[in-house]
Amino acid sequence: MGMRDALGAPAAVLAAGMLGFGALAFESGLNLVLAVACTAGIWALPGQIVLIEMHAAGAPGPLTVLAVMLTGVRFLPMSISLMPVIRDPKKPRAPMYAAAQLLAMTSWAWTMRRCMDMPREARLSYFIGFAGTCWAICLPATLMGYYLAGSFPPLMRLGFLFLNPVYFVVLLIGEARTRLAASALVCGAIAGPLLYLVNPQWSVVSGGLVGGTAAYLIQRQLGRRDA
């Protein structure tokens, strides 16, 4: 079931992003093997783009690794919320560690939506099937983007890279069924652009912190009124 759900818009959007990444890797002078290895190992488009940019700038290897690691901090809350959902206490933990390596924004959002209606014993298999299919499709997509880099206009390459976050936002909006989720999306959408005007380099981190905190305080205040 997970594989079937992935073979549609989720895999197509992720593959489009990796097409753009492959083209960007070619333009930046990154080796083809390393470009595909980035997709296979990092499996996070923002981290892969950071690696490309720091490679092009000639940054030292340790600093590049650190920067890529910091882009993955956002997966910590995703893992904390997802693992209790897909974990089956009757099964060993080893498959959970493998599943964590396949986590991405799209697979997290999609699995959190679908697994709530499944028996617990079927959830881990669903996640691995969904995320593993997306991962496998993105490897040849990276290779294609690398070889077809000269065929893509610059705006098209940027458009490919931008599809992934846009699709993720659409998924979140569709799943905003609670008052807290809706307020978090609205507060984040307001805080992000405003803080970008103040400090573009830290706007994503500060926007998430300020928007999330504001949503929590709003929800807490409304909860007191309803009590």
MARKEDO-266132 format. One record per residue (C-alpha): residue in three letters; x, y, z. Coordinates in steps of 0.5 Angstrom, whole numbers. Example, Ala and Ser with C-alpha at 12.3 -4.5 7.8 and 13.67 -1.06 7.14 Angstrom:
SITE  aa     x     y     z
SITE Ala    25    -9    16
SITE Ser    27    -2    14
***
This chain:
SITE  aa     x     y     z
SITE Met     0     0     0
SITE Gly     6     5     2
SITE Met     9     4    -5
SITE Arg     2     5    -9
SITE Asp     1    11    -5
SITE Ala     8    14    -7
SITE Leu     8    12   -14
SITE Gly     4    19   -16
SITE Ala     4    26   -14
SITE Pro     9    25    -8
SITE Ala    15    21   -12
SITE Ala    14    26   -18
SITE Val    15    32   -14
SITE Leu    21    29   -10
SITE Ala    24    27   -17
SITE Ala    23    34   -20
SITE Gly    27    37   -14
SITE Met    32    32   -15
SITE Leu    32    33   -22
SITE Gly    34    40   -20
SITE Phe    39    38   -15
SITE Gly    42    34   -21
SITE Ala    43    40   -25
SITE Leu    45    44   -20
SITE Ala    51    39   -18
SITE Phe    53    39   -25
SITE Glu    54    47   -26
SITE Ser    57    47   -19
SITE Gly    63    42   -22
SITE Leu    61    36   -17
SITE Asn    62    29   -19
SITE Leu    56    25   -22
SITE Val    58    19   -17
SITE Leu    58    24   -11
SITE Ala    52    28   -13
SITE Val    48    21   -13
SITE Ala    51    19    -6
SITE Cys    48    26    -4
SITE Thr    41    24    -5
SITE Ala    42    17    -3
SITE Gly    46    19     4
SITE Ile    43    26     6
SITE Trp    36    25     3
SITE Ala    34    32     4
SITE Leu    34    37    -1
SITE Pro    36    43     3
SITE Gly    42    39     6
SITE Gln    44    37    -1
SITE Ile    44    45    -3
SITE Val    48    47     3
SITE Leu    53    42     1
SITE Ile    53    44    -6
SITE Glu    54    51    -4
SITE Met    59    50     1
SITE His    63    46    -4
SITE Ala    63    51   -10
SITE Ala    65    56    -5
SITE Gly    71    52    -3
SITE Ala    69    51     5
SITE Pro    73    46     9
SITE Gly    70    39     9
SITE Pro    69    39    17
SITE Leu    65    46    16
SITE Thr    61    43    10
SITE Val    59    37    14
SITE Leu    57    41    20
SITE Ala    53    45    16
SITE Val    49    40    13
SITE Met    48    36    20
SITE Leu    45    43    22
SITE Thr    40    43    16
SITE Gly    38    36    19
SITE Val    36    38    26
SITE Arg    29    39    23
SITE Phe    28    32    23
SITE Leu    28    31    30
SITE Pro    21    33    32
SITE Met    19    30    26
SITE Ser    22    23    29
SITE Ile    20    24    36
SITE Ser    12    25    33
SITE Leu    13    19    28
SITE Met    16    14    31
SITE Pro    11    12    37
SITE Val     6    12    31
SITE Ile     9     7    27
SITE Arg    13     3    32
SITE Asp    10    -4    34
SITE Pro    12    -6    41
SITE Lys    12   -13    39
SITE Lys    17   -13    33
SITE Pro    25   -11    34
SITE Arg    28    -4    34
SITE Ala    33    -5    29
SITE Pro    28    -4    23
SITE Met    26     3    26
SITE Tyr    33     5    26
SITE Ala    33     4    18
SITE Ala    26     7    17
SITE Ala    29    13    21
SITE Gln    34    14    15
SITE Leu    28    14    10
SITE Leu    25    20    14
SITE Ala    23    26     9
SITE Met    18    32    10
SITE Thr    14    29     5
SITE Ser    14    22     8
SITE Trp    13    24    15
SITE Ala     7    28    13
SITE Trp     4    23     9
SITE Thr     5    17    14
SITE Met     2    21    19
SITE Arg    -4    22    16
SITE Arg    -5    15    13
SITE Cys    -2    11    19
SITE Met    -8    13    24
SITE Asp   -13     9    21
SITE Met    -8     3    20
SITE Pro    -7    -3    25
SITE Arg    -1    -2    29
SITE Glu     3    -8    26
SITE Ala     2    -5    19
SITE Arg     4     2    20
SITE Leu    12     1    20
SITE Ser    11    -3    13
SITE Tyr     7     2    10
SITE Phe    12     8    12
SITE Ile    18     4     9
SITE Gly    14     2     3
SITE Phe    12     9     2
SITE Ala    19    13     4
SITE Gly    23     7     0
SITE Thr    20     8    -6
SITE Cys    21    15    -6
SITE Trp    28    15    -4
SITE Ala    29     9   -10
SITE Ile    26    14   -15
SITE Cys    30    20   -13
SITE Leu    37    16   -15
SITE Pro    36    16   -22
SITE Ala    32    23   -22
SITE Thr    39    26   -20
SITE Leu    43    22   -25
SITE Met    38    25   -30
SITE Gly    38    32   -28
SITE Tyr    46    31   -28
SITE Tyr    46    29   -35
SITE Leu    40    34   -38
SITE Ala    43    40   -34
SITE Gly    44    44   -41
SITE Ser    37    43   -43
SITE Phe    34    46   -37
SITE Pro    33    54   -37
SITE Pro    36    57   -30
SITE Leu    28    59   -28
SITE Met    26    52   -29
SITE Arg    32    49   -25
SITE Leu    30    53   -19
SITE Gly    22    51   -20
SITE Phe    24    44   -20
SITE Leu    28    45   -13
SITE Phe    22    50   -10
SITE Leu    16    44   -12
SITE Asn    18    40    -6
SITE Pro    17    45     0
SITE Val    11    48    -4
SITE Tyr     8    41    -4
SITE Phe    10    40     3
SITE Val     6    46     5
SITE Val     0    44     1
SITE Leu     0    37     5
SITE Leu     0    41    12
SITE Ile    -5    46    10
SITE Gly   -10    40     8
SITE Glu    -8    36    15
SITE Ala    -9    42    19
SITE Arg   -15    40    22
SITE Thr   -14    42    29
SITE Arg   -14    49    32
SITE Leu    -7    49    34
SITE Ala    -5    46    27
SITE Ala    -8    52    24
SITE Ser    -6    57    28
SITE Ala     1    54    27
SITE Leu     1    55    20
SITE Val    -2    62    20
SITE Cys     3    65    25
SITE Gly     9    61    21
SITE Ala     6    64    15
SITE Ile     6    71    18
SITE Ala    13    71    22
SITE Gly    17    68    16
SITE Pro    17    74    11
SITE Leu    17    79    17
SITE Leu    23    76    20
SITE Tyr    26    75    13
SITE Leu    26    83    12
SITE Val    30    83    19
SITE Asn    35    78    18
SITE Pro    35    73    12
SITE Gln    40    69    14
SITE Trp    36    67    20
SITE Ser    29    68    18
SITE Val    27    60    17
SITE Val    30    59    24
SITE Ser    27    65    28
SITE Gly    21    65    24
SITE Gly    19    58    26
SITE Leu    21    59    33
SITE Val    17    66    34
SITE Gly    11    63    30
SITE Gly    11    56    33
SITE Thr    11    60    40
SITE Ala     6    65    38
SITE Ala     1    59    36
SITE Tyr     2    55    43
SITE Leu     1    62    47
SITE Ile    -5    63    43
SITE Gln    -8    56    44
SITE Arg    -6    56    51
SITE Gln   -10    63    52
SITE Leu   -16    60    48
SITE Gly   -16    53    52
SITE Arg   -16    57    58
SITE Arg   -23    61    56
SITE Asp   -26    55    54
SITE Ala   -25    52    61
***
